[in-house]
């Protein structure tokens, strides 16, 4: 469990992450849903393969890019 917390509210929805169900809330960004579910690594560094996660969470840095609905390099935030 991560130390990340979200505000209350929004109906629960289920999304699939790498084929596994993840409970999210209606209105969550993909990044928020992943972080709240304990998924901190969104991709890998080309240099050493280590995990990278979101940084700014406002669409500026592109560190949250991941494949969403089959589309590569989509911003999750």
C-alpha positions, -999 to +999 in steps of 0.1 A: +000+000+000+014+034-010+012+065+012-010+081-015-045+091-005-073+105-025-104+125-015-136+107-008-163+107-035-170+092-069-186+059-077-162+029-078-153+016-113-130-012-123-103-007-149-079-033-162-041-028-157-020-053-176-051-076-175-056-073-138-087-055-123-080-023-104-107-004-085-108+033-093-132+061-088-153+078-114-135+110-124-100+097-114-072+103-140-054+071-149-024+082-129-045+088-098-062+054-101-028+037-105-012+055-076-041+049-053-039+012-062-002+011-053+012+011-088+041+036-087+060+025-118+044+036-150+073+028-174+110+020-175+141+041-180+159+032-212+193+036-195+189+009-168+154-004-170+144+009-136+108+020-129+097+056-134+065+071-121+047+104-125+064+136-114+043+167-119+008+152-123-003+181-144+006+171-180+039+190-182+067+165-177+055+133-196+068+111-169+033+095-165+032+084-202+019+048-206-001+027-230-038+035-225-065+016-245-038+003-269-024+038-276+013+042-266+027+073-249-006+086-235-004+109-205-020+092-176-024+124-156 
